[in-house]
């Protein structure tokens, strides 16, 4: 797969993520994750998940990142400095081991966005996921007032909440489409209207036998960000 002609790479100068006072109040009332994504000066309501920021009105999903590499926003996620430190015996929670977390935190967002793009395209072709609309890059990232050392990247994808409901996808459906479900099967368990939308986890959804496609898309994302593989 190469990116189809109709696909786009949407490049923004800046993505600024912040919570307004109203967002904080709603969070205290049990609606965590609410925030605003300010893209080139225009604010959009968004939802922050463990691995991505979803902007519904733009149908854009930016991956959470630190210095151009994946980051996890879950409150129980181990700290980056612990995971990437010198100790091989640092404690980590849940079903993943230290090597799993290290691999996730070392993955570049351009690489993971490319993996997401290939997976999303295959899911849609198989009738299992919403349509992939393109790729997105923000060359400057400011997260809750902190200027990040890298860029933001992700995919543009149809909002599955707007699609007609269908029978949920199964593990074997994903495997037939050339996709490995994530290790804890959140992609299967957290479908929207029967569509697979949750692609990211410590060991996330992966397209199989797709290295050439992934590398090609990753290069396009890096070019859009003004980066090269050697600079991240």
C-alpha positions as CSV (number, residue, x, y, z in Angstrom):
1,X,0.0,0.0,0.0
2,X,1.1,3.5,-0.8
3,X,-1.0,6.5,0.3
4,X,-3.9,6.8,-2.2
5,X,-3.9,9.9,-4.4
6,X,-6.9,11.3,-2.5
7,X,-5.2,11.0,0.8
8,X,-3.8,14.2,2.4
9,X,-1.1,15.1,4.8
10,X,-2.4,18.0,6.9
11,X,0.4,20.1,8.4
12,X,-0.1,22.5,11.2
13,X,2.4,24.9,12.6
14,X,1.4,24.4,16.2
15,X,-0.8,22.1,18.4
16,X,-1.4,23.5,21.9
17,X,-3.2,21.3,24.4
18,X,-4.7,22.8,27.5
19,X,-7.6,22.6,29.9
20,X,-9.9,25.5,30.4
21,X,-11.4,26.3,33.8
22,X,-14.6,24.7,32.6
23,X,-12.8,21.6,31.5
24,X,-11.3,21.2,35.0
25,X,-14.7,21.6,36.6
26,X,-16.1,18.9,34.4
27,X,-13.2,16.7,35.1
28,X,-13.7,17.1,38.8
29,X,-17.4,16.0,38.2
30,X,-16.3,12.8,36.7
31,X,-15.6,13.6,33.0
32,X,-11.8,13.3,32.8
33,X,-9.9,13.8,29.6
34,X,-11.7,16.9,28.5
35,X,-9.5,19.6,27.1
36,X,-9.0,21.9,24.1
37,X,-6.7,21.4,21.2
38,X,-5.6,24.8,19.7
39,X,-4.4,24.3,16.2
40,X,-2.8,27.3,14.6
41,X,-4.7,29.5,17.0
42,X,-8.2,27.9,16.6
43,X,-9.5,26.0,19.6
44,X,-11.4,22.7,19.2
45,X,-12.9,20.6,22.0
46,X,-10.9,17.3,22.3
47,X,-10.8,14.2,24.4
48,X,-7.5,13.0,25.8
49,X,-7.1,9.3,26.1
50,X,-4.2,7.2,27.3
51,X,-2.4,7.2,23.9
52,X,-4.1,9.8,21.8
53,X,-5.9,13.1,21.6
54,X,-9.2,12.9,19.6
55,X,-10.6,16.1,18.0
56,X,-14.1,15.0,16.9
57,X,-15.1,18.1,14.8
58,X,-11.9,17.7,12.7
59,X,-11.9,13.9,12.7
60,X,-8.2,14.0,13.8
61,X,-6.4,11.8,16.2
62,X,-2.9,13.0,17.4
63,X,-0.8,10.6,19.3
64,X,0.3,11.6,22.8
65,X,4.0,12.3,22.6
66,X,7.1,13.5,24.4
67,X,10.1,14.6,22.3
68,X,8.7,13.0,19.2
69,X,8.1,9.6,20.9
70,X,5.0,7.9,22.2
71,X,3.7,8.9,25.6
72,X,1.0,7.3,27.8
73,X,-1.4,9.6,29.6
74,X,-3.0,7.0,31.8
75,X,-2.7,7.9,35.5
76,X,-1.3,4.5,36.3
77,X,1.3,4.4,33.6
78,X,4.9,4.2,34.8
79,X,7.0,7.3,34.5
80,X,9.2,7.7,31.5
81,X,12.3,8.3,33.5
82,X,11.7,5.0,35.4
83,X,11.0,3.0,32.3
84,X,13.9,4.4,30.3
85,X,16.3,4.4,33.2
86,X,19.3,2.1,33.7
87,X,17.5,-0.4,36.0
88,X,16.3,-3.6,34.4
89,X,14.2,-4.4,37.4
90,X,12.0,-1.2,37.7
91,X,8.5,-2.2,38.7
92,X,5.7,-1.6,36.2
93,X,1.9,-2.2,36.6
94,X,-0.5,-4.4,34.8
95,X,-0.1,-7.1,32.2
96,X,3.0,-5.6,30.5
97,X,6.6,-6.0,31.5
98,X,9.4,-3.4,31.5
99,X,10.6,-4.4,28.0
100,X,7.0,-3.7,26.6
101,X,6.9,-0.3,28.2
102,X,10.4,0.6,27.0
103,X,9.6,-0.4,23.4
104,X,6.4,1.7,23.5
105,X,8.2,4.8,25.0
106,X,11.0,4.5,22.4
107,X,8.7,4.4,19.4
108,X,8.6,7.5,17.3
109,X,5.2,9.1,16.8
110,X,5.9,9.2,13.0
111,X,6.4,5.4,13.1
112,X,3.4,4.7,15.2
113,X,1.2,7.1,13.1
114,X,2.3,5.2,10.0
115,X,1.4,1.8,11.6
116,X,-2.0,3.3,12.6
117,X,-2.5,4.5,9.0
118,X,-1.8,1.1,7.5
119,X,-4.0,-0.7,10.1
120,X,-6.9,1.8,9.6
121,X,-6.7,1.4,5.8
122,X,-6.8,-2.4,6.1
123,X,-9.6,-2.3,8.6
124,X,-11.7,-0.1,6.4
125,X,-11.1,-2.2,3.3
126,X,-12.3,-5.2,5.3
127,X,-15.4,-3.4,6.6
128,X,-14.1,-3.4,10.1
129,X,-13.2,0.2,10.7
130,X,-14.0,3.8,9.7
131,X,-12.4,5.3,6.6
132,X,-8.9,6.7,6.8
133,X,-8.9,10.3,5.7
134,X,-5.3,11.2,5.9
135,X,-2.3,12.0,8.1
136,X,-1.7,14.9,10.4
137,X,1.4,16.7,11.7
138,X,1.9,19.6,14.0
139,X,5.5,20.9,13.8
140,X,5.4,22.5,17.3
141,X,3.7,20.9,20.3
142,X,2.8,22.8,23.5
143,X,1.3,20.4,26.1
144,X,-0.3,22.1,29.1
145,X,2.1,25.0,28.9
146,X,5.2,22.8,28.3
147,X,7.0,23.3,25.0
148,X,7.7,19.8,23.8
149,X,11.0,19.0,22.2
150,X,9.4,17.2,19.2
151,X,6.5,17.3,16.9
152,X,3.0,15.8,17.0
153,X,1.7,13.3,14.5
154,X,-1.4,11.1,13.9
155,X,-4.1,10.2,11.5
156,X,-7.3,11.7,10.2
157,X,-10.2,9.1,10.4
158,X,-14.0,9.1,10.2
159,X,-15.9,9.4,13.4
160,X,-17.4,6.0,14.0
161,X,-20.2,7.5,16.1
162,X,-21.6,8.9,12.9
163,X,-21.6,5.6,11.0
164,X,-24.5,3.1,11.0
165,X,-24.2,0.4,13.6
166,X,-23.1,-3.1,12.4
167,X,-22.1,-6.4,13.9
168,X,-18.9,-6.1,16.0
169,X,-15.6,-7.2,14.5
170,X,-14.0,-10.4,15.9
171,X,-10.3,-11.3,16.4
172,X,-10.4,-13.6,13.4
173,X,-11.8,-10.9,11.3
174,X,-8.9,-8.6,12.1
175,X,-6.4,-11.4,11.5
176,X,-8.0,-12.2,8.0
177,X,-7.5,-8.5,7.3
178,X,-3.8,-8.8,8.0
179,X,-3.9,-7.1,11.4
180,X,-2.8,-8.4,14.8
181,X,-5.1,-7.3,17.6
182,X,-3.5,-5.6,20.6
183,X,-2.3,-7.8,23.4
184,X,-5.2,-7.0,25.8
185,X,-7.8,-6.9,23.0
186,X,-9.0,-3.4,23.8
187,X,-9.5,-3.0,20.0
188,X,-12.1,-5.8,20.2
189,X,-13.6,-4.8,23.5
190,X,-14.0,-1.0,22.9
191,X,-15.6,-0.9,19.4
192,X,-17.8,2.0,18.4
193,X,-21.0,1.0,16.5
194,X,-19.2,-2.2,15.6
195,X,-16.1,-0.5,14.2
196,X,-12.5,-1.0,15.5
197,X,-11.2,2.4,16.5
198,X,-8.8,1.8,19.5
199,X,-5.5,0.9,17.8
200,X,-3.0,2.0,20.5
201,X,-1.8,0.3,23.7
202,X,1.5,-0.6,25.2
203,X,1.5,-3.5,22.7
204,X,-1.0,-2.1,20.2
205,X,-2.7,-3.2,17.0
206,X,-0.2,-4.0,14.3
207,X,-0.5,-4.5,10.5
208,X,1.3,-7.7,9.5
209,X,3.9,-7.9,6.7
210,X,3.7,-4.2,6.2
211,X,7.2,-2.9,6.7
212,X,7.5,-1.3,3.2
213,X,4.2,0.5,3.5
214,X,4.9,1.7,7.1
215,X,8.4,3.0,6.2
216,X,7.0,4.9,3.2
217,X,4.3,6.6,5.2
218,X,6.7,7.3,8.1
219,X,9.0,9.1,5.7
220,X,6.2,11.2,4.4
221,X,5.2,12.2,8.0
222,X,8.8,13.0,8.9
223,X,9.1,15.2,5.7
224,X,5.9,17.0,6.7
225,X,7.3,17.6,10.2
226,X,10.5,18.9,8.7
227,X,12.4,16.0,10.4
228,X,14.5,13.1,9.4
229,X,14.9,9.7,11.1
230,X,18.2,10.8,12.5
231,X,16.8,13.9,14.3
232,X,14.4,12.1,16.6
